């Protein structure tokens, strides 16, 4: 059933092409979800249902896989993003304080995006940089050995300026 999506959104054509490349196999679900997030920015419920239909999977399975992995997002991301690692090494070295400081500075809770779209804060279970603990990722750039003050310094100005 691939082809034109009723919305006319060309991104669906690209998503269909990715699913076709994997022969609409259920075991390609992870790759397809990655492609969908790259194309749409985040995974909306109707997008998950579309993928489930195309791969002939129950929507609960698609949703279960998407929610299991921290790198999938269900809300639009802000212009700027901060991901705080709460893995064991980071947590032991004070990552919770980083999270609290960044949430307070940006006035947004982890897992959310500000209503003005300026910033998102999220949590990762491990970013794989345990030797640098505590770690946060600011706009894709890993920063280690952070204090709450240093984390706040990194996000200062995100709300005043446009992107950049």
Phi, psi and omega in degrees: 000014179295164180141215183284131175275141182305333182287342184079002181289117184294341179297330178294327177297317179294321178294317177301319180298319179295319179292322179296320178304324179267013179055032178055030180282140179298329182285359176264009185308314182299314179298319181294319178297320177300314180299315180300316181293322177298319183286318188257348180090329177200165184261103178280154180306318182292332177290319178297320179294319178301313180298317180301315179297314183296324181266003180055049179240152174294138178307327180297325179291316180297313179297318181299316179294315182297322182279341180290322184266128185293340185280355175269141182239143181248004177226155178299143178277154177281173176303323179239149179224144175231122176248119179262128178278128177245025174298168186306309183300315181293319182298314180299328182267014171103022181297330180298323178293322177299311181303310181300317182294317181292317178301318181293314181298318184269353180055050177207142180276155177302139181091003183232166175240140177302149181297335178276358177075008184286325186208148174236146174235134176218171184242142172239146178284332174191131177258002176080021178236048187301329179293343181259006187308144354280147188238146170220156179245115182255115181047044176086356182255122181285133177231127182245171179061033186281148167253166177302320180296318180294323179295317179297320179301322180294326184264350178303135178094343179300328185273335182281321188263167170287199180291145177118000000 
